[in-house]
Amino acid sequence: MSQSTLSATAQGSQKHLFTIVVLGASGDLAKKKTFPALFGLFKNKYLDRNTRILGYSRTKMDRPQFEHHISQFIKLKTDEDRALLSSFLKLCSYYDGQYDQGKDFEQLERAIVEAEQASGADARLYYMALPPSVFIPVARNLKQHNYRKDKLIRLIVEKPFGMDLESSRELAKDLGELFTEEEIYRIDHYLGKEMVKNLMILRFANVIFGSVWNRQCIDNIQITFKEKIGTQGRGGYFDEFGIIRDVMQNHLLQILTLVAMEPPVSLGAEDVRDEKVKVLRFIPPITKEDIITGQYTASEDGKEPGYLEDKTVPKGSKTPTYAAAALYINNDRWSGVPFVLKCGKALDQQKTEIRVQFKDVTSNLMTNLARNEIVIRVQPNEAVYVKMMNKEPGLGMKTIISDLDLSYASRFENVAIPEAYESLILDALNGDHSNFVRDDELDAAWKVCTPILKTIDRGEIEPIPYKFGSRGPVGVTEFVAKHGYTRSKQAYVWPQHSEAGKDAVGQEQRSK
């Protein structure tokens, strides 16, 4: 579907005119993700041209400073884009105030009312681009000073949603006393990525996939998240959470539920989320035997510092920057199939992918056969490809690994894939909860991860050092093999359909 078609669809489904309030407007998240996403929606006519956007945070900024702050990460490709940015900025305003002072929220309320009178808005979207330490003080002030019963209210809350099961439940309880579950949108931006949204279509709209999506045919599934960057001077913040809380407990478990869920009764938000929760409830907590952790050290050439060299990181920290864990879903469809989740920082490449490896062929007719695989590349270079055996062209009967390849860059050349935050903010405006995390889903996910997190927090698991820019800690290959993954001895190169494909060739060769 083209951008123009998406825009028309969005306009048709949006029934309310919102005033959007971005709390934490001076922060990194707001300038790098929230405001660029709002501009993207405005540019492509997802937002009504009367929409007013108010920024609020503790930092004092004058108008020029605010405009520079929120526009510095907005990509402008044409003169038309620059003109649109000028129009967009006219809809934005900024107010500073404390997060725990009611009088400041009263001032914000006066600004919201003024914006509503100018635009005719009948709804409010509060976007909390905030650290979790101020979630509840801000939510309480919003409820006391900025909640109107005659307005439709929606509240977007950014992760992390707590530190463990207990703190998550406490956060859910406190938020639940202020806003209804229908009003709360817990945002995990991975659920807005194109290939993650595509998972249900791939699974439930294709007989060729649906009929083999079970333990009788599949041997193991890997879900991998790799970043080339380290903590970049923000190690002190990262050290509070670690890679499991930062990535595995939310992003990777969310993807796992979509890969593993049963067909929902409908595509309605609650039916979809019901099935995701059922998957999580079938997963026992991660054990020490089923996890390996690592922590990056300086790069081989010494140009990139190690994690512990970051002055903001506590001395001697054992917080993992890499983790690989094997999870099992104890239901009829998946019993005995390992789901290996891998995530890490400061690695050799940037990618997120799902790799479904099928069982060996039980045949004596041919030898040197590699296992079939379905690979769903979430980012970068979005693609779906099926690795299969084929006869090498010629007079002989030699088998080679080939593929059925759907690379988005070559197949959908004239279609722009929207950013995840654009997609999710639009979902919130349209009242679609499908791609947001429900409270019981969050609870079930923390039950899987909290016991091993407490073990790590007590220092009982020593992270294995690995070089910045490497593939990860020693032992990961053996760990993955122990849980079923078989590496093919045959060479395979992903076809170079485009410039994106050329980049992906080396990634496939290194992905095992």
Summary of the structure (lengths in Angstrom):
residues: 512
radius of gyration: 23.9
end to end distance: 32.9
largest distance: 83.3
contacts: 1633
relative contact order: 0.13
helix: 40%
strand: 20%
